């Protein structure tokens, strides 16, 4: 790509913004960035940036967002994961003197009116779609919409959400610039055409990337060359140790949590046995102590801390966000030399390393069994190879398990093309959900309106049949029939409108089928019980299933007695086992015991808690709307217990006092401080002397309690 370098001072930007860029060390643009500027990214043009990892596309989107803010418009920056939203919020801190930046990732029922106070708002896809359903007044001031990781258009669940967002923006006629970002879209031209965007596509990278296949002690490259790896042992261990011994870092991807721990232990052992010292022992020990303090599970915390002290770490969904953050920051600082992560977390791990090792190219799917990872996923991992400014090159190496695999892996992954993004929005479940969202949000008032709405989607754009309009109308009609049957819509000829119940389902961002199931089960429930309520909420497919641990007869008996239409099958056992796990949590069982019994780690628990806060409260609201008041009250109490992991008597303490979680609340209660009034009357000395408390915290919670008691007087 022969492009003349462009100094940032020459860009059509506010001088203050240029100053911030220079403070960040950005003096000249990379070639793909120059192309994006030529395409009009700073002139309001819609742009789809499909460029390599670390080529600077995110920086341009950030700058375009802040530029809009300086011009009096609002910017929305959408990402697929909450963890990425937090990371992006941190990136925007560079511009704090120029723009007020907020974040919104949860509470789908809220229209977040407070967001008008911000210049830039970082959101998840689902939250942005939810906001568009609510249509808050500040939407008219939005000038830029950024969608990061836009290849998620091909994801069966998140893809339709993105398509729905685009369709709503078009319907509203928002004069907003659209910027899409990805390193991996096979059919980028088609997606750009659908978006009405100018395509900037480039494979240029700031650090040269070499990709190869490892087998038998050598890395084979597509140009026919190869090189020996100077360490012995398992492939992933040899590759990681070789990178570290050469002064670099390694990021190893594998297909299961157990493998992350096993490989990390093997690498740590090899690092310790190396004749030269490869880590800074003092820094590593200090980080290990931080990891141990941050881990609510001492079993996992000790296991990880022992590895971190030797410069190695595992990284998987079982770790709490704070622990993951410590590992990631330790890697960025060079304290941790090797991180072993699951492939499913590849999108959420922004950790460049000299060498990326893809240790497994297959994984287990509970539906289809073992399957190969897509090329797109391999590219996401491989793109993390090479640290700009630190590494002379980056290497991405995929491990072959036999000599015959070398050629296959070379063709499929190293030289293979990324899969095309294919839409899933016209499948029945997605069509139902987004049709209800469109009607409930006021985007469609008739069958014709719905056909027009879905005609704006990638799914319709990709349909090749000349009869696609009639096929779309037929699919829409089928979706409407089910929504009418469930009581969420009413139809009079061509006219459709949402019932109050349907509007609530849309506001809650519930899958209509899940909402219908909740209502059916609650209406048929013979008597309320904790296990029965847990079971009802957990039937949503969003919840992962607990498959470890024997199913207690008590759980099955209680659920079957309360819910007459439930059948005792494999799905029943998995949901009931998950209910047993959450029952242990709300009975205040220690997290390590939960981990030992159910193999549910603290990071997993946080997923359950976040989902239950949404779906448990949603079930409670639905129950209230159909007159099931007893069920509504019980579900509200249960949801509060799940959110905080406590028995009912502790709810007033954990919900009212900052700094008081399940453990401290139980200590307060057991020592006689059972109400806010009890705490308000206590002395600092009394509270500070309790286990887990100190003088500063005691002063804080006493002051909080006094303010609350006085406010309720």
Secondary structure by P-SEA (a helix, b strand, c coil): ccccccccccccccaaaaaaaaaaccccccaaaaaaaaaccccccbbbbbccccccaaaaaaaaaaaaaaacbbbbbbbccaaaaaaaaaaaccccccbbbbbbcccccccccccccccbbbbcaaaaaaaaaacccccccccbbbbccccccccccaaaaaaaaaaaaaaacccbbbbbbbccccaaaaaaaaacbbbbbbccccbbbbbbccccccccccccbbbbccccccaaaaaaaaaaaacbbbbbbbccaaaaaaaaaaaaaaaaacccccccaaaaaaaaaaaaaacccaaaaaaaaaaaaaccccccccccaaaaaaaaaaaaaccccbbbbcccccccccccccbbbccccbbbbcccccccccaaaaaaaaaaccccccccbbbbbbbbccccaaaaaaaccccccccccccccccaaaaaaaaaaaaaacccccaaaaaaaaccccccccccccaaaaaaaaaaaaaaaaaaaaccccccccbbbbcaaaaaaaaacccaaaaaaaaaaaaacccccaaaaaaaaaccccbbbbccccccaaaaaaaaaacccccccaaaaaaaaaaaaaaaaaacccaaaaaaaccccaaaaaaaaaaaaaaaaaaaaaaaaacaaaaaaaaaaaaaaaaccccccaaaaaaccccccaaaaaaaaaaccccaaaaaaccaaaaaacccccaaaaaaaaaaaaaaaaaac
